[in-house]
């Protein structure tokens, strides 16, 4: 949704004195283009939308925009939280980790640290360009800007196939991270543009769970490329070319974690088995995200649902440490358990938009959250050192602690939001100049005269702190 021309503090407010010397606000008359662009639609010449019309519009958005977002995110995806250090190859775009078991490490002579750096540079670049990308999303048309980034990403992805050394892979990974900054942030902005705070929880969950279907598709593509026998191209190169072409098609139509498959392979599964077992990660993600966001939307409780869905992650990190190394099935299920907590991250994505008001503040908050996410994922790969193999107990313990901290954090945030809502409820009534802002429009009776319509605070680009009527959801 567009931003207002003037900041909230610069709105023209006329204050007059009445006969008793008390201040009162005579109100402000503004044109529709001086407030959020949504006001032009809601308070324009056609009048306000009634409930039935609003539902019809939402259905139209669900039938047209939401499927486009879901199908695009299935191809685009975004690196999952999975854990602070285990990045699932969750999208068709970022297949470096699927390529790891197809021979890319051997073909390009990568050391363990070099391979880890390929994961880290992606997130460092993501971090560096996250805020500039958010600013660009605010200044330029969202669809066109994302389409440009997707196109560049697709070219970089195809370029992986031509890389023969660490240096070449490092360069293309840096470009991928640069473009990634527009993807999740852009989808969060689009969701907040077209849906109410209550509706966002479900819709964000719907397009994010497409990561799960992408994992399934990538698994089958990887399995298929293993059967391609060519003299000049290896399976991992075919994987990059195929997914790159799919991404190119996506860029036109729209106008992670790192070690996971390597860990599964280390349990004793063959390369073919590992590629197919990777599909289960996608199924786990689809089921858990869908159930999680549905429950959160119906109960209107994000914090408690996120807390509950983080429990299997903690259990999984414990089991992968204590089960016998010979129990590869048990170890496999333990790793799958650590994918359930992705639901908590998805709920956080919708939560940050729901508890932040003001377009500029929301864009900044999105950038900060995704920036912190990048920092964690940049540092994570270096926990997986040779001295910890084969059990990798130290990394798994650290991951378990991180998940436990996430559980405590969501409850702490909930406590703070509940307390702030109570403080606002207890505040005495006060004279707020933003209660009396009006926009002019043509009268609906066809007389040609102009009439004034009161504009709701939601269209004034006020932050959640400035708008004392704002209540936080938790």
C-alpha positions as CSV (number, residue, x, y, z in Angstrom):
1,X,0.0,0.0,0.0
2,X,1.4,3.4,-0.8
3,X,2.6,5.8,1.8
4,X,1.3,9.2,2.6
5,X,2.8,12.3,1.0
6,X,3.4,14.0,4.3
7,X,4.6,12.3,7.5
8,X,2.2,11.9,10.4
9,X,3.9,14.7,12.3
10,X,3.5,17.1,9.3
11,X,-0.2,16.7,8.8
12,X,-2.0,20.1,8.8
13,X,-4.1,20.3,11.9
14,X,-6.1,23.4,12.7
15,X,-6.5,24.0,16.4
16,X,-8.9,26.7,17.6
17,X,-9.8,28.0,21.0
18,X,-13.4,27.9,22.2
19,X,-15.0,30.5,24.5
20,X,-13.9,28.6,27.6
21,X,-10.3,28.7,26.5
22,X,-10.2,25.0,25.8
23,X,-8.5,23.6,22.8
24,X,-10.5,21.6,20.2
25,X,-9.7,20.3,16.8
26,X,-11.7,21.8,14.0
27,X,-10.5,19.0,11.7
28,X,-8.4,18.7,8.7
29,X,-9.5,18.6,5.0
30,X,-7.1,16.7,2.8
31,X,-7.2,15.3,-0.7
32,X,-7.1,11.5,-1.2
33,X,-3.6,11.6,-2.5
34,X,-2.3,13.1,0.7
35,X,-3.1,10.0,2.7
36,X,-2.5,6.3,2.0
37,X,-3.4,5.4,-1.6
38,X,-5.9,2.9,-0.2
39,X,-8.0,5.9,0.9
40,X,-8.6,6.8,-2.7
41,X,-10.3,3.5,-3.1
42,X,-12.2,3.4,0.1
43,X,-13.2,7.0,0.2
44,X,-13.3,7.8,-3.5
45,X,-16.3,8.8,-5.5
46,X,-17.8,5.3,-5.4
47,X,-18.3,5.5,-1.6
48,X,-17.3,3.2,1.2
49,X,-17.2,-0.6,0.7
50,X,-19.9,-2.6,2.5
51,X,-19.2,-5.9,4.1
52,X,-20.5,-8.0,1.1
53,X,-18.5,-6.0,-1.4
54,X,-15.4,-6.3,0.8
55,X,-15.8,-10.1,0.9
56,X,-16.3,-10.2,-2.9
57,X,-13.0,-8.2,-3.3
58,X,-11.2,-10.5,-1.0
59,X,-12.4,-13.6,-2.9
60,X,-11.2,-12.0,-6.1
61,X,-7.8,-11.4,-4.5
62,X,-7.7,-15.0,-3.3
63,X,-8.5,-16.3,-6.7
64,X,-6.1,-14.1,-8.6
65,X,-3.2,-12.7,-6.6
66,X,-2.8,-15.4,-4.0
67,X,-2.4,-18.2,-6.6
68,X,0.2,-16.1,-8.4
69,X,2.1,-15.5,-5.1
70,X,2.0,-19.2,-4.2
71,X,3.1,-20.4,-7.6
72,X,5.8,-17.8,-7.8
73,X,7.1,-18.5,-4.3
74,X,7.1,-22.2,-5.2
75,X,9.7,-21.4,-7.8
76,X,11.4,-18.5,-6.0
77,X,11.1,-19.8,-2.4
78,X,13.3,-18.3,0.3
79,X,15.8,-20.0,2.6
80,X,14.1,-21.5,5.5
81,X,14.8,-20.9,9.2
82,X,15.0,-24.7,9.5
83,X,17.6,-24.0,12.2
84,X,20.2,-21.3,12.7
85,X,22.6,-23.4,10.8
86,X,20.9,-26.2,8.8
87,X,19.5,-24.5,5.7
88,X,17.2,-26.8,3.7
89,X,17.5,-26.5,-0.1
90,X,13.9,-25.3,0.1
91,X,13.4,-23.7,-3.3
92,X,14.2,-24.3,-6.9
93,X,16.3,-21.2,-6.8
94,X,18.8,-22.1,-4.2
95,X,19.9,-25.6,-5.2
96,X,23.6,-25.5,-4.2
97,X,23.0,-27.9,-1.3
98,X,21.0,-30.3,-3.5
99,X,23.9,-30.1,-5.9
100,X,26.3,-31.0,-3.1
101,X,25.3,-34.7,-3.2
102,X,25.3,-34.7,-7.0
103,X,29.0,-34.0,-7.3
104,X,29.5,-30.2,-7.2
105,X,32.0,-30.4,-4.3
106,X,34.2,-32.9,-6.1
107,X,33.9,-31.3,-9.6
108,X,35.0,-27.8,-8.3
109,X,37.5,-29.2,-5.7
110,X,35.8,-27.5,-2.7
111,X,37.1,-27.9,0.8
112,X,34.8,-28.1,3.7
113,X,35.4,-24.4,4.7
114,X,35.0,-23.3,1.1
115,X,31.6,-25.1,0.9
116,X,30.6,-23.4,4.1
117,X,31.6,-20.1,2.7
118,X,29.2,-20.6,-0.2
119,X,26.4,-20.7,2.3
120,X,27.7,-17.8,4.3
121,X,28.4,-15.4,1.5
122,X,24.8,-15.8,0.3
123,X,23.5,-14.6,3.7
124,X,26.1,-11.8,4.1
125,X,25.1,-10.5,0.7
126,X,21.5,-10.9,1.6
127,X,22.1,-8.9,4.8
128,X,24.1,-6.1,3.0
129,X,21.3,-5.6,0.4
130,X,18.3,-6.3,2.6
131,X,17.6,-2.6,3.6
132,X,18.4,-1.2,0.2
133,X,16.1,-3.8,-1.4
134,X,13.3,-2.8,1.1
135,X,13.8,0.9,0.2
136,X,13.6,0.0,-3.5
137,X,10.4,-2.0,-2.9
138,X,8.9,1.1,-1.3
139,X,9.9,3.5,-4.1
140,X,9.3,1.3,-7.2
141,X,6.4,-0.9,-8.3
142,X,6.8,-4.1,-6.3
143,X,6.0,-6.6,-9.1
144,X,8.4,-5.0,-11.6
145,X,11.2,-4.7,-9.1
146,X,10.8,-8.3,-7.9
147,X,10.7,-9.4,-11.6
148,X,14.0,-7.8,-12.3
149,X,15.6,-9.4,-9.3
150,X,14.2,-12.8,-10.3
151,X,15.5,-12.5,-13.8
152,X,19.0,-11.6,-12.5
153,X,18.8,-14.5,-10.0
154,X,17.9,-16.9,-12.8
155,X,20.9,-15.9,-14.9
156,X,23.1,-16.3,-11.9
157,X,21.6,-19.7,-11.1
158,X,22.3,-20.9,-14.7
159,X,25.8,-19.5,-14.4
160,X,26.5,-22.1,-11.6
161,X,26.9,-24.7,-14.3
162,X,29.8,-22.9,-15.9
163,X,31.7,-22.5,-12.6
164,X,34.8,-24.7,-12.2
165,X,36.3,-23.3,-9.0
166,X,35.4,-21.8,-5.6
167,X,35.9,-18.2,-7.0
168,X,33.2,-18.5,-9.6
169,X,30.7,-20.1,-7.3
170,X,31.5,-17.4,-4.7
171,X,30.6,-14.7,-7.2
172,X,27.3,-16.2,-8.3
173,X,26.3,-16.9,-4.7
174,X,26.9,-13.3,-3.8
175,X,24.6,-12.2,-6.7
176,X,21.9,-14.6,-5.4
177,X,22.1,-13.2,-1.9
178,X,21.8,-9.6,-3.4
179,X,18.6,-10.5,-5.2
180,X,17.1,-12.6,-2.4
181,X,16.6,-9.5,-0.3
182,X,13.6,-8.5,-2.4
183,X,11.8,-11.8,-2.3
184,X,10.4,-12.5,1.2
185,X,10.2,-8.8,2.0
186,X,8.3,-8.2,-1.2
187,X,5.8,-10.9,-0.5
188,X,5.3,-9.6,3.0
189,X,4.6,-6.1,1.6
190,X,2.1,-7.5,-0.9
191,X,0.3,-9.5,1.8
192,X,0.0,-6.4,4.0
193,X,-1.3,-4.4,1.0
194,X,-4.2,-6.7,0.1
195,X,-5.1,-8.4,3.4
196,X,-6.2,-7.3,6.9
197,X,-4.1,-8.2,9.9
198,X,-6.2,-11.2,10.7
199,X,-6.2,-12.5,7.1
200,X,-2.4,-12.1,6.8
201,X,-1.6,-15.0,9.1
202,X,-3.3,-17.6,6.8
203,X,-2.1,-16.0,3.5
204,X,1.5,-15.7,4.6
205,X,1.4,-19.3,5.6
206,X,-0.1,-20.4,2.3
207,X,2.6,-18.9,0.1
208,X,5.4,-19.8,2.5
209,X,4.4,-23.5,2.6
210,X,5.0,-23.6,-1.1
211,X,8.6,-24.0,-0.1
212,X,7.6,-27.5,0.9
213,X,6.3,-28.3,-2.6
214,X,9.5,-26.8,-4.0
215,X,11.5,-29.3,-1.9
216,X,9.5,-32.2,-3.3
217,X,9.9,-31.0,-6.9
218,X,13.6,-30.3,-6.4
219,X,14.0,-33.8,-4.9
220,X,12.5,-35.4,-8.0
221,X,14.5,-33.2,-10.4
222,X,17.6,-34.1,-8.5
223,X,16.7,-37.8,-8.8
224,X,16.1,-37.4,-12.5
225,X,19.3,-35.6,-13.2
226,X,21.2,-38.5,-11.6
227,X,20.0,-40.6,-14.6
228,X,21.2,-38.1,-17.2
229,X,24.4,-39.4,-18.7
230,X,26.3,-36.9,-20.8
231,X,30.0,-36.5,-21.4
232,X,30.3,-32.8,-20.9
233,X,27.6,-32.0,-18.3
234,X,27.5,-33.6,-14.8
235,X,24.2,-34.1,-12.9
236,X,24.7,-31.0,-10.7
237,X,25.2,-28.8,-13.8
238,X,21.9,-30.1,-15.3
239,X,20.2,-29.3,-11.9
240,X,21.4,-25.7,-12.1
241,X,20.3,-25.3,-15.8
242,X,16.9,-26.8,-15.3
243,X,16.0,-24.8,-12.2
244,X,17.5,-21.7,-13.8
245,X,15.2,-22.0,-16.8
246,X,12.2,-22.5,-14.5
247,X,13.2,-19.3,-12.7
248,X,13.6,-17.4,-15.9
249,X,10.0,-18.3,-16.8
250,X,8.8,-17.2,-13.4
251,X,10.5,-13.8,-13.7
252,X,8.4,-13.2,-16.9
253,X,5.1,-14.5,-15.5
254,X,5.4,-12.4,-12.3
255,X,5.4,-8.9,-14.0
256,X,18.0,-24.0,3.4
257,X,19.2,-25.8,5.4
258,X,23.0,-26.0,4.0
259,X,24.0,-29.3,5.6
260,X,20.6,-31.1,5.7
261,X,21.0,-33.5,2.7
262,X,24.7,-34.0,3.6
263,X,23.6,-35.0,7.1
264,X,21.0,-37.5,5.8
265,X,23.6,-39.0,3.4
266,X,26.0,-39.4,6.4
267,X,23.4,-41.7,8.1
268,X,24.2,-44.3,5.5
269,X,21.7,-43.6,2.8
270,X,22.7,-43.8,-0.9
271,X,22.7,-40.7,-3.1
272,X,19.5,-41.8,-4.8
273,X,17.8,-42.5,-1.5
274,X,18.9,-39.1,-0.1
275,X,17.4,-37.2,-3.0
276,X,14.1,-38.9,-2.6
277,X,14.1,-38.6,1.2
278,X,14.5,-34.9,0.7
279,X,11.0,-34.8,-0.6
280,X,9.8,-35.7,2.9
281,X,11.1,-32.4,4.2
282,X,8.7,-30.7,1.9
283,X,5.8,-32.8,3.0
284,X,6.6,-32.1,6.7
285,X,6.8,-28.4,5.9
286,X,3.5,-28.3,4.0
287,X,1.6,-30.2,6.7
288,X,3.0,-28.3,9.7
289,X,2.8,-24.8,8.2
290,X,-0.8,-25.4,7.0
291,X,-2.0,-26.8,10.3
292,X,0.0,-24.1,12.3
293,X,-1.3,-21.0,10.5
294,X,-4.9,-22.5,10.4
295,X,-4.9,-23.0,14.2
296,X,-3.3,-19.6,14.8
297,X,-5.9,-17.9,12.7
298,X,-8.8,-19.6,14.3
299,X,-7.6,-19.2,17.8
300,X,-6.1,-15.7,17.1
301,X,-3.0,-16.8,19.0
302,X,0.4,-16.7,17.2
303,X,2.7,-16.9,20.2
304,X,1.3,-20.1,21.8
305,X,1.1,-21.9,18.5
306,X,4.7,-21.0,17.6
307,X,5.8,-22.1,21.1
308,X,4.1,-25.5,20.6
309,X,5.5,-26.0,17.1
310,X,9.0,-25.4,18.3
311,X,8.8,-28.3,20.8
312,X,9.4,-31.0,18.1
313,X,12.6,-29.2,17.1
314,X,14.0,-29.3,20.5
315,X,13.0,-33.0,20.8
316,X,14.6,-33.7,17.4
317,X,18.0,-32.1,18.4
318,X,18.0,-34.3,21.6
319,X,17.2,-37.5,19.7
320,X,19.8,-37.0,17.0
321,X,22.4,-36.7,19.8
322,X,21.3,-39.7,22.0
323,X,20.1,-42.3,19.5
324,X,22.6,-45.0,18.5
325,X,24.5,-44.1,15.3
326,X,23.4,-47.4,13.8
327,X,19.7,-46.4,14.1
328,X,19.6,-44.5,10.8
329,X,15.8,-44.6,10.6
330,X,15.5,-43.1,14.0
331,X,18.1,-40.4,13.2
332,X,16.3,-39.6,10.0
333,X,13.0,-39.0,11.8
334,X,14.9,-36.9,14.3
335,X,16.1,-34.6,11.5
336,X,12.6,-34.5,10.1
337,X,11.3,-33.4,13.5
338,X,13.6,-30.3,13.3
339,X,11.6,-29.1,10.3
340,X,8.4,-28.6,12.3
341,X,9.5,-25.4,13.8
342,X,9.6,-23.7,10.5
343,X,5.9,-22.9,11.3
344,X,7.2,-20.6,14.1
345,X,9.2,-18.6,11.6
346,X,6.3,-18.3,9.2
347,X,4.0,-17.0,12.1
348,X,6.7,-14.5,12.9
349,X,6.7,-13.2,9.4
350,X,3.0,-12.5,9.5
351,X,3.3,-11.3,13.1
352,X,5.8,-8.6,12.4
353,X,3.5,-7.1,9.8
354,X,0.5,-7.3,12.1
355,X,2.1,-5.6,15.1
356,X,3.8,-2.8,13.1
357,X,1.8,0.1,11.7
358,X,3.0,2.7,9.2
359,X,4.3,1.6,5.8
360,X,7.8,3.1,6.4
361,X,8.1,1.5,9.8
362,X,6.8,-1.8,8.5
363,X,9.4,-1.9,5.7
364,X,12.2,-1.0,8.2
365,X,11.0,-3.7,10.7
366,X,10.9,-6.3,7.9
367,X,14.5,-5.4,7.0
368,X,15.7,-5.7,10.6
369,X,14.1,-9.1,11.1
370,X,15.4,-10.6,7.9
371,X,18.7,-9.0,8.5
372,X,19.0,-10.8,11.9
373,X,17.9,-14.0,10.1
374,X,20.8,-13.5,7.6
375,X,23.3,-13.0,10.4
376,X,22.3,-16.3,12.0
377,X,22.5,-18.2,8.8
378,X,25.8,-16.6,7.9
379,X,27.5,-17.9,11.0
380,X,25.7,-21.2,11.1
381,X,27.6,-23.2,8.5
382,X,30.9,-22.8,10.3
383,X,29.6,-24.9,13.3
384,X,29.8,-28.0,11.0
385,X,33.5,-28.7,11.4
386,X,35.4,-31.9,10.6
387,X,36.3,-32.5,14.2
388,X,32.6,-32.9,15.1
389,X,31.9,-35.6,12.6
390,X,30.2,-38.0,12.4
391,X,27.8,-37.2,15.2
392,X,28.1,-33.4,15.1
393,X,27.0,-33.2,18.7
394,X,28.2,-29.7,19.3
395,X,26.3,-28.1,16.4
396,X,23.1,-30.0,17.3
397,X,23.4,-28.9,21.0
398,X,23.8,-25.3,19.8
399,X,20.8,-25.6,17.5
400,X,18.7,-27.1,20.3
401,X,19.6,-24.2,22.6
402,X,18.6,-21.7,19.9
403,X,15.2,-23.4,19.5
404,X,14.6,-23.2,23.2
405,X,15.5,-19.5,23.1
406,X,13.0,-19.0,20.4
407,X,10.3,-20.6,22.6
408,X,11.1,-18.2,25.4
409,X,11.2,-15.2,23.1
410,X,7.8,-15.7,21.6
411,X,6.3,-15.9,25.1
412,X,8.2,-12.9,26.2
413,X,7.0,-10.9,23.2
414,X,3.5,-12.0,23.9
415,X,3.8,-10.8,27.5
416,X,5.0,-7.4,26.4
417,X,2.3,-6.9,23.8
418,X,-0.5,-7.9,26.3
419,X,0.9,-5.5,28.9
420,X,1.1,-2.7,26.3
421,X,-2.5,-3.3,25.2
422,X,-3.6,-3.1,28.9
423,X,-1.8,0.2,29.3
424,X,-3.5,1.7,26.3
425,X,-6.9,0.5,27.5
426,X,-6.3,2.2,30.8
427,X,-5.3,5.6,29.2
428,X,-7.8,8.4,29.7
429,X,-9.6,9.8,26.7
430,X,-7.5,12.5,25.0
431,X,-8.0,15.0,22.2
432,X,-6.2,13.4,19.2
433,X,-5.9,15.6,16.0
434,X,-5.8,12.5,13.9
435,X,-9.4,11.6,14.9
436,X,-10.7,14.4,12.6
437,X,-9.1,14.0,9.2
438,X,-11.4,14.3,6.2
439,X,-11.1,13.7,2.5
440,X,-13.2,15.4,-0.2
441,X,-15.1,13.4,-2.8
442,X,-17.9,13.9,-5.3
443,X,-21.3,13.4,-3.8
444,X,-22.9,10.1,-4.7
445,X,-26.3,11.8,-5.5
446,X,-24.9,13.0,-8.9
447,X,-25.3,16.7,-8.0
448,X,-21.7,17.4,-8.7
449,X,-21.1,18.9,-5.3
450,X,-18.2,17.9,-3.0
451,X,-18.7,16.2,0.3
452,X,-16.3,15.5,3.2
453,X,-15.8,11.9,4.5
454,X,-13.9,11.1,7.7
455,X,-10.7,9.1,7.1
456,X,-9.8,6.2,9.4
457,X,-6.5,6.5,11.2
458,X,-5.3,3.3,9.4
459,X,-4.9,5.4,6.2
460,X,-2.7,8.1,7.7
461,X,0.6,6.1,7.8
462,X,0.7,6.5,11.6
463,X,3.1,4.1,13.4
464,X,1.7,1.8,16.1
465,X,3.2,4.1,18.7
466,X,1.6,7.2,17.3
467,X,-1.8,5.6,16.9
468,X,-3.0,5.0,20.4
469,X,-6.1,3.2,19.2
470,X,-3.8,0.5,17.7
471,X,-4.0,-2.8,19.5
472,X,-1.3,-5.5,19.2
473,X,-2.2,-9.0,18.2
474,X,-0.5,-11.9,20.0
